[in-house]
Amino acid sequence: MKKKILLVDDHDDFRSSVKDYLNSYQLDFVIFEANSGEKGVVKASLIKPDIVIMDISLPNENGFESARKIRKAQPKCKIIILSLFEGPQIKKEALKIKADGFVGKNEVFEKLLPLIKECL
């Protein structure tokens, strides 16, 4: 059975680029998408992903809050936090929600795939 990855980001072009990048490796997973934290939480409850890749800067409900909800409902789901900002406060918040990884958006194409493989 293929592993399921849920990619949550409100920027369509970025989501599409990350999805194309990951799919280019033809690994054994399927990628689902959501464009808001709220939709990510709902979709996660429906598809039960193995990994959630969550941007933190989302409209309405931020990615940390959405990730907390997913973590509470699905404790075995791996969560990778994405952020354009990489300061110590962001990483501290990622640790608080027990994220399984953190990737800055400026290095997503170098660091995301190895982190996903580590989580699988």
C-alpha positions, 0 to 999 in steps of 0.5 A: 500500500502506498504511503500518504502525504498531505501537503498543506500550504496556501500558495498554489504555485508552491504546493504544485512545485513541491508536489511535482518535485516529490513526484519526480522521484517516483517513490511509493507515496501519493500526495494529497493537498490542502490550501488552509489549516482547517482544510488540512485538519479535515483532510487528515481526518479523512485520509489518515496520512503517514506524513503531513507537511504543514506550512505555518503561515496560513490564513485564519488558523496557523499551521502550528494550531492545525498540526496540534489538532492533527497530532492529537487525532493521529499521534502516529502521523509524522509532521514536518513543519515548513516555514519561510522564516527559520528563527529560533522561535519558529523552531521552538514552536515546532518542538512544542508540537513534537514535529518530526522535522522542520524545513525552511522553504528556501531549502525545501528542494534540498532537505524535504525528500531526505526528511520524508524518507527518514519519516517513512 
